[in-house]
């Protein structure tokens, strides 16, 4: 299905806006064709009759230079005629899908109905948009992430994030669907053959967590003798974007770079954190994780490239 040769030396675990911004920088310091991404599919859901794969698409659009930079997702310059019509017709349209974005999702849906796998669909979309980086789903099975609220409701993650606007009051996060899914073989193969493994600055609970919950993924990472380095998505005790703080608290984790390091202990050997959290370096290193503190707020692709370079330099120091 893919053109993956022996050499895609850098493999990144990715999900969401933080990952997409980091990957824009990574492909400035590593040849894009030498990078593979294993992407969360726990956010996937059907909307308006089409299969929407938010994280696969965010990563693809960002690497294609086509993402709506103001929102961090969707396509720049997209129109919303379809959604506006559905809204006028009385449909519930809390999930705002642009017209060209909808077309990509419809194409994916038609391919899936014709017997294609999600991996094939992701590969065709990235090629069509001129993306040289390989984009691999964590699984081709349905693996929805569910958020249990303290009021008793159980929400699909997109319902929690978009419709409900990520409120407090999360009781727990349910990754059982991911833990029962079959891993995408090409994703395991990429991890096994990676010379460098990176964990993007994505939500540890609902972006990276589902990938690690898929059977075989943690084992494949552990079996790879090369270093694993993570980039913290928490800066100064807060997420840059999204509800990581509410979800980290729900699983009993401290909302800090140190808290993320504790979650990743045993998985990673190195971690890049922001300068504002430099006072946590010694505590993180006491966990057995070598740590570097730099500016990680990726306001531009140039800053993202510097973050990626720091991560790769840390990998080199760990070899």
N, C-alpha and C positions, 0 to 999 in steps of 0.2 A: 504493500500500500504506500509506503513512504520511500524516500530516497535516502534513508538513514544509512550511512556507511559506518565503518568502524569508527569514523571519527566525527562524533559530536561531543567534544570533550567536556563541555559545560552543560549540566542539567540543572534546571531550576524548578522547584516546587512553587506553584503560583496560583493566585486567586485574587480577583478584584482589582480595584484601582491602584492600591499600593504596589502590587506586583507589576501592573502594566507600566507604571512610571519608572520603576526600577529597571525593567527589561529594556525600556527605551535607552537607558544609559548603558546597560550591559552590552547591547549590540553596537555601541560606539567603541568599546574597548576589546571586544571579541568579535571576530567575523560572524555575522548573523547565521550563516550556514553551519557554524560550529556550536550552535546553541540549540538545545531542546528544552521545552517546557512541559512539565506534567501539571495539568490544570484541574482544579476543583470542578466537579459537576454536581455538587450537592445543592446548588441554587437552581438547577434546571427545572423547568415547569412548563406546562402548556398554557398559553394565553391566546385567546381569539382563534383557537384551532391550530396553532403552530407551536412547534417545539422551540422554546427559547432557552438558550444556553448562555446565561449572562457572563460568566467568567471566561469561557472560551472566546466569546465575542469581544469582550473588553480587551483581552490580551491581543487578539488578532487585529482589531481596529487600531490599537495603540502602536503596534509594531508596523502597521501599514501607514502610519502617519495620518490616519483618517478619523481618529477618535474626536469626539466633542470635548475639547480640553476644559471647557467651563464646567461641564457636568462630570467629566471623568469617565463617561460611558456613552454608548450610542455613537452615531456618526455625525461628524461636523457638517453643518448645513442641511441636515435632514429636515423633511417636512412632515406634517402630522395630519394630513387630510383624512387618512383612514380612521385614525383614532377620533378625530373630530366628528366624522360621520357617525361612527358607532355611538359616541356620546349623545349626539342629537337624536339617535334612534332609541335611546333609553338604556343602553348597555352600561355596565359598570366598567369604567375605564381607568381605574387607579394605577394600572401599570401602563406607562406611556411609552409605546413602541413606535418609533419613527417609520416612515414609509419604506425607505431603502433597507432599514434594519428588518422590518417585517418581511420584505422580499427575500432577504438572506435566510430568515427563519423559515419561510414557506418553502424555499428551495431545500433546506435541510429536512423539513418534514416530508416532502415528496420523496426525497432520497431514502429516508428511513422506511417509509411505507413500501418502497420498491425493493427493500431488502438490504440496503447499505447499512453499515455500522456508523456509530457516532464518530469514531476515529477517522473514517473515510470522509465523512462530511466536513470535519474540521480541517482535514488536509486539503480538500478541494477548495474550501473557502480561503485558506491562507495563500494557496497558490494563485487563486484568482485575483487576490488583492496584492500580489507581488511580495509576499512575506517569505523570506528564505529560512527563517527560524522554524524548526519543527514544533508543532503544537499538538499535544497528545492529551486526550481525556484520561482521568484517573481510572475510569471504568466506562463500559458501554451499557451497564445495567442501570435502571432507575435507582437513585441513591439519595432521596431527598433529605435534607437537613431540617429537622423539626425543632421548634422552640416552644417549650412548655412554660406558660405564664403562671404566676402565683394565683391568679384568679380562676385557674382551671382550664383555660383555653390552650389548645395545642395548635400552633401556627406553622405553616410552611415558612422557611426563612424569608422568602420574598414578601409574604404577607406581613411578617413581623417588620421587615426593613422598610418596605415601600408603603404598603397600605396603612400600617399602624405607626410608621415613623419611629421605629426602634425605641419603644418606651422602656422605662425601668420596670422592675417587677418580674424579671425573668427567673424562673425556678430552676430550669435545667435545659440542657441542649442535648437532643437525641440524635446520635450518629449511627444508630443500629442498622439503618438501611445501607450505609457505606460499609459497615463491618460485615454485612452479608453479601456484598457485591463481588463479582469476579473482577480481578484487576485487568486492566487493558494490557495485553501481552507486550505491546511495543513500549508501554511506559515502564514496565519492569525491566525490559531489555535495555532501555536507555539508561535507567538508574544503575544497572549492573555494569554497563560499559563506560560510565562517566569517569573522567579524570578529575573533575571538580563537581561537587554537589553544593548548591546554594538553596537556602530557604528564603524566599522573597519576603519583604516587609508587608506581609498580608495578615489578616486577622487570624491569630493562632487557633481560635476556637472553631470558626465556621468556614475558613478558607483552607488553612493548612491541616486542621484537625480531620476533616473528612478524607483528605488524601492519605494521611497516616493511618486512618481507620480501615482502609481497604486492605483485605488480607494480602500479605506478601510484600507490601510496600516497605514497612519498617525492616523486615528481614532482608530485603534487597539492599536497603541503605546500609544496614549493619554489616552485610557481607562484602560491601565495596570497601577496599582498604584505604581509599583516598579520603582526605579531610572533608568535613561538612561544615559550612559556615552559614549562619543565619543573620539577617538584618532585622533589628527590632522595629516593629511598627508603632511602638509607644515612645513618645517624646515628652519629657517633663511630666510624666504621670497621666498623659492623655493620648488617645489615638489621633492621628492626623486627620483621618476621615472614617466615618462609620461608627458602629456600636461596640467596638472591641472592649471598651471599659465596662459596659453593662454585662457583656457575655463573660468576660474574665471574672468579674465578681460572682456571676452565677455559678461558675465551676470552682469557686473558692480560691481563685488566684489573685495575687496582688497586681494592681494596674500600674506596672512599671516595667522598665527594661529588665530589672532584676527578676520580676515575676515571670516574664516571658522566658528568661534564661532558665528558670527552674522548670518550666514546662518542657523545655527542649533539652534538659540535662539527660545525658545518655544517648542523645540523637546527634548533637552537634559538638564539634570540638572548638569552634570559634564563633564569635558574635561581634557584629558591628552595631554600636549604639550612638546616640546623638551626644554632642558635646555637653549639652545641658545636664546630661545624666552621667558625666564623667566621674562623679563621686561614687558611682556604683561599680566601677571597673573592678576594684579589688574584691568586692563581694561576688561578682560574677566569676572572676578568675578562681576564687576559692571553691566554686562548684566544679572546677576542672575545665572551664571554658575560657580560652584565651580571648581577650577583649580589646577592641580598638574603639575610641570615641572620636567621631568627626561630625561635620554638619551633614545630617541625613534628611533634612527637609527638602525634598526634591522639587523645588519650585521651577527648575528648568531641566532640560535634558543634560545640560553640561554638569549640573550638580549631581544628577543621577549617575552620570558617567564616573564622577569622582567617587561616589559611594561604591559603585561596582568595582572600580580599581582598588579601593581599600579592601573590599571583600576578597578580591583575587590575590592581593598582596598578603593578606592574612592566611589564605589557603597555602600560598607558597612557603610562608614561615612555619607552617604546621607539618610540612612534608618531611 
